């Protein structure tokens, strides 16, 4: 990931995973955000800093994730600042994994049935090789706004309002919460 105000290319400054260490949902995205210098996902200002450094694009991503994982839908705005916290009663523990062309472990996705894997966009999905997974179930609003899945893997549209509107969020939320112990709606 590109670091702001940082000329070093130290491996410890590169993060392809951020969020809860015991995530129940992992969102896979194709491109990394710019990470502010001295940024840490557990910081209370982490989401705000991420949005400030990356603009409207990452604001939309974080809003959609907030709406999907918050226990009470009406609380998504309150939940958003704490999305990367290790534990919260207000939302399902989550993480974000960046799977770009240089991500070497994309073929080694360990499918723990207790973790829901939300692969955001066909571009991201194409970076994985699933031998035993056939996404044979479907949630859809129309041909372009659909989610294919086979528990625990969900192929969703990219996290953008045009592709992933509130109506599609409303279809997916119950499945995520029903399949996550302790987070029933």
C-alpha positions, 0 to 999 in steps of 0.5 A, spaced: 500 500 500 502 506 498 504 510 504 503 518 505 509 522 507 513 515 507 519 514 502 521 507 505 519 501 502 520 497 509 515 491 509 513 492 516 509 498 513 505 494 508 499 491 510 494 487 506 490 485 512 487 490 517 481 489 522 479 484 527 484 479 528 478 474 530 474 476 524 467 473 522 467 477 516 472 478 511 471 483 505 476 482 499 478 488 495 482 489 489 486 495 490 489 498 496 487 505 499 493 510 501 495 509 508 496 515 512 503 515 516 503 512 523 496 509 521 494 504 525 487 500 524 485 499 532 486 507 532 479 510 534 480 515 528 482 510 523 476 510 519 476 517 519 483 518 517 483 512 511 477 516 508 481 523 509 487 520 505 483 517 500 476 521 499 469 519 497 471 512 494 473 509 500 468 513 504 463 509 500 466 503 501 466 504 509 459 506 509 457 499 505 461 495 510 458 499 516 451 498 513 452 490 512 455 489 519 452 493 524 447 489 528 442 495 528 441 498 521 439 504 523 446 505 527 451 504 521 453 511 522 455 510 530 458 503 528 462 506 522 468 509 526 469 502 530 469 498 524 476 496 525 476 495 533 478 488 535 471 487 538 464 490 539 457 488 540 454 493 535 457 490 529 460 483 526 468 483 527 470 484 520 477 485 516 479 487 509 484 484 505 487 487 499 488 482 493 491 485 488 496 483 482 502 482 487 498 479 493 501 472 493 497 468 497 490 469 493 490 462 491 491 460 498 484 462 501 483 458 507 475 457 507 474 457 515 466 455 515 466 460 521 468 466 517 464 469 511 468 471 505 465 477 501 469 477 495 467 484 492 467 484 484 469 479 479 475 482 478 477 480 485 474 474 484 478 472 478 484 473 483 482 466 486 482 459 484 477 455 488 477 448 486 471 445 490 467 452 490 461 453 486 457 459 487 450 456 485 446 460 489 443 467 488 440 473 491 439 479 486 435 485 484 436 484 477 442 482 472 447 487 474 446 487 481 446 480 484 450 476 489 452 469 488 454 465 493 455 458 496 456 458 504 461 461 506 463 465 500 459 470 497 461 474 490 458 481 491 458 487 486 464 492 488 462 496 494 459 502 490 452 505 491 451 504 483 453 497 483 451 495 491 445 499 493 441 499 499 436 494 496 441 489 495 444 491 502 438 489 505 438 482 501 445 480 504 444 483 511 440 477 514 444 472 511 450 475 514 447 476 521 444 469 521 450 466 519 454 469 525 453 467 532 451 472 537 449 477 531 442 475 530 438 481 527 
